């Protein structure tokens, strides 16, 4: 198979890569150094490799890299920094939702996609949104609490901006 040059726009950075058609987005991202995208099952069952592709959460192990050519890709690391974490990242830390940390990037991506389309989800909606992500450490309680906390903080932040 002949490599094809594609453009991957990841976390605001543009990458050009010559990839064969069978390379997954997960493999391409890992090769580019995006280690926050985890290789859990490589078959779409665990959600550890979830990224936002043009705002929609996808399992990058199920997307061929050429399908992401020109798309805007956001990984967990693209949401915030250590100095300025995203409210979701902060809430995961504050509630102890990030135990071993392996599922955390994918969980945060699933939560971000949910909160982008529904800023005030019910617990049932949160459970549905993260149902494609497996966690072996937390029992999901802290993860759900983190998403609820982030939702509250985002609402408070939006209300503050409106009143200013």
Order of alpha helices (4+ residues) and beta strands (2+ residues): beta-beta-alpha-beta-beta-beta-alpha-alpha-alpha-alpha
